[in-house]
Amino acid sequence: MGLVFQAPRRRTGTAINSFLELAVPAGSLKPGFYVGQITLIGDVAGTFAFPRVALLVRP
């Protein structure tokens, strides 16, 4: 399952930054190891990035 949306942009100096916040109810995740991935697409430059973050949920 994936979510598709355009994150708000914030200009800081010469760079344009975006931020993402994801809230998940603590009881909705079973104990285990999870990996989250965000797909970033730069339309103007034609570039892609796939940063990942690891999350360990303990009982």
C-alpha positions as CSV (number, residue, x, y, z in Angstrom):
1,M,0.0,0.0,0.0
2,G,1.3,3.4,-0.8
3,L,0.3,7.0,-0.3
4,V,0.7,9.6,-3.1
5,F,0.8,13.3,-2.3
6,Q,2.8,16.4,-2.9
7,A,4.5,17.7,0.2
8,P,4.5,21.4,1.1
9,R,7.6,23.2,0.0
10,R,9.7,25.7,2.0
11,R,12.3,28.0,0.5
12,T,15.5,28.5,2.6
13,G,18.1,30.5,0.8
14,T,18.7,29.0,-2.6
15,A,17.2,25.6,-1.8
16,I,13.6,24.4,-1.7
17,N,13.0,22.0,1.1
18,S,10.0,19.7,1.7
19,F,9.0,17.9,4.9
20,L,7.0,14.8,5.6
21,E,5.4,13.7,8.9
22,L,3.6,10.4,9.2
23,A,1.7,9.5,12.4
24,V,0.8,5.9,13.0
25,P,-1.2,4.7,16.1
26,A,1.2,2.7,18.3
27,G,-1.2,-0.2,18.7
28,S,-1.6,-0.6,15.0
29,L,1.9,-2.1,14.4
30,K,2.7,-5.6,15.5
31,P,6.2,-6.1,17.0
32,G,8.8,-6.6,14.3
33,F,11.2,-4.9,11.9
34,Y,9.8,-2.4,9.4
35,V,11.4,-0.4,6.6
36,G,9.8,2.7,5.3
37,Q,10.6,4.1,1.9
38,I,9.8,7.4,0.3
39,T,10.1,7.9,-3.4
40,L,11.2,11.4,-4.4
41,I,10.8,12.6,-8.0
42,G,12.5,15.8,-9.2
43,D,10.3,16.8,-12.2
44,V,12.6,19.7,-13.3
45,A,15.9,17.9,-13.1
46,G,14.5,14.4,-14.0
47,T,16.0,12.8,-10.9
48,F,14.8,10.2,-8.4
49,A,15.8,9.3,-4.8
50,F,14.6,6.4,-2.6
51,P,15.6,7.2,1.0
52,R,14.7,4.5,3.5
53,V,14.3,4.4,7.3
54,A,14.4,1.3,9.6
55,L,12.0,1.0,12.5
56,L,12.0,-1.7,15.2
57,V,8.8,-2.2,17.2
58,R,9.3,-4.1,20.4
59,P,6.5,-5.7,22.6
